[in-house]
Amino acid sequence: MLDTLLNRYPDLKETMPEIKKAIATIIETYKNGGKVLLAGNGGSAADSEHMASELLKSFVKKRPLDENIKNKLIEADSENGEYIANNLETPLQAIALTSHFALATAYLNDRDPYLVFAQQLLAFGKKGDVFIAFSTSGNSKNVFYTSVLAKALGITVISFTGADGGKLAKNADIKIKSPANETYRVQEYHLPIYHAICIEVEKYFF
């Protein structure tokens, strides 16, 4: 998949080592019982949701349910358990911090709006997790502040930014930089990169 990505986007050659590090880190995180948390604004919020969805269900490979869970479902409901089990897919745990509207709006109303993602990371994150931070400029305050909290909690930070990287890339453990700075062009690189990452991670586990 990475060869295909590089063939399609040869100007990603410089960031390929960081993409490989991101894949290895996410695999290790899942092996150790951790999870992936994601955040971004605007189009990058959509990218957060998109990447999370590729991890939470089958992407390019089938993910049959664990036999132990399947058997428990059948025991719990002899009529419907098998149907449920045959249609559920084994997830890789991922949480898009952009999704919790009631919490987000309550926090925006009561506290500092730039810390809305950080509040959620504090609730859901733990040492050994991964925080994937999308910011085309690398300077989105709410995403950057969340990366600071992540480092304090022992959570690995993977940044997706433009070529400049901004403050976010400087604070990240793994820095994936698109070879562009215009917002739409940066995002056009982000999508095939995180698709490749999800495919490689899924391939390892399934």
Secondary structure, DSSP 4 states (H G I P E B T S, - for coil): -HHHHHHH-GGGGGGHHHHHHHHHHHHHHHHTT--EEEE-STHHHHHHHHHHHHHHS-SSS--PPPHHHHHHHHHH-TTTHHHHHHH------EEETT--HHHHHHHHHHS-GGGHHHHHHHHH--TT-EEEEE-SSS--HHHHHHHHHHHHHT-EEEEEE-SS-HHHHHH-SEEEE-S--SHHHHHHHHHHHHHHHHHHHHHHH-
